[in-house]
Amino acid sequence: MAYTPKEWKDGDVITKEALNNIEQGIVNVPAGPKGDKGDTGAAGAKGAAGAAGLGIKGLTLTKDGDGKITGGTLTFSDDTTAAVPVTEA
């Protein structure tokens, strides 16, 4: 149903029906075309440096006789190592 605007006059009483008519008119308005992309905002302040961490130098995997991966060893940038457990899902 097409929207019919009400021509309001001084002294008119605002009724539920009149407000619902306005609401329905708003709902029926199709969305307009998408606008142009806005300008890029200013760059934010530089964040604090994070704690120095370790990198990974290598990963050695261990296979069983059938070629199935059973574990491994990670070697970190400070040459420490950590075992890598392997589980089956």
C-alpha positions in Angstrom: 0.0 0.0 0.0 1.3 3.4 -0.9 2.2 5.8 1.8 -0.1 8.8 2.2 1.5 11.6 4.2 -0.7 13.5 6.7 -0.7 17.3 6.5 -0.4 18.2 10.1 -2.1 21.4 11.4 -1.9 23.2 14.7 -4.1 21.5 17.3 -4.1 18.1 15.6 -4.0 15.2 18.0 -1.2 12.7 17.6 -2.9 9.3 17.4 -1.7 5.7 17.3 -3.0 5.4 13.8 -1.1 8.5 12.6 2.1 7.4 14.2 1.8 3.9 12.7 1.2 5.6 9.3 4.5 7.4 9.7 6.3 4.2 10.8 4.9 2.3 7.8 6.0 5.1 5.5 9.6 4.9 6.9 9.7 1.1 6.5 8.6 1.3 2.8 11.4 3.8 1.9 13.9 1.9 -0.2 17.6 2.1 0.7 19.4 4.7 -1.4 22.6 4.0 -3.3 25.8 3.3 -1.4 27.8 6.4 -0.9 31.5 7.1 -1.8 34.2 5.7 0.4 35.3 8.3 3.0 38.7 9.7 3.5 41.3 7.7 5.5 41.5 8.7 9.1 44.6 9.9 10.8 47.1 7.3 11.9 46.9 6.2 15.5 49.8 6.6 18.0 52.5 3.9 17.9 52.0 1.2 20.4 54.5 0.1 23.0 57.1 -2.5 22.0 56.3 -6.0 23.0 58.5 -8.2 25.0 61.4 -9.8 23.2 60.5 -13.4 22.5 62.0 -16.5 21.0 61.7 -17.4 17.3 61.7 -20.9 16.0 64.8 -22.0 14.1 63.6 -25.5 13.2 61.2 -28.4 13.6 62.5 -32.0 13.4 59.8 -34.6 13.1 60.2 -38.2 14.2 58.7 -41.1 12.2 58.2 -44.7 13.1 59.1 -47.6 10.8 55.8 -47.2 8.8 56.6 -43.5 8.2 54.0 -42.3 10.7 54.9 -39.1 12.5 55.2 -39.9 16.2 56.7 -36.7 17.6 59.1 -34.0 17.0 61.5 -31.4 18.5 61.4 -27.6 18.1 64.6 -25.7 18.2 64.3 -22.1 19.3 66.4 -19.0 18.3 68.4 -19.4 21.6 69.1 -23.1 20.7 66.9 -24.4 23.4 64.5 -27.2 22.4 61.1 -28.4 23.3 59.4 -31.8 22.6 56.4 -31.8 20.2 53.9 -34.5 21.2 51.8 -36.0 18.5 48.3 -37.3 19.1 45.8 -38.9 16.9 42.3 -37.5 16.5 
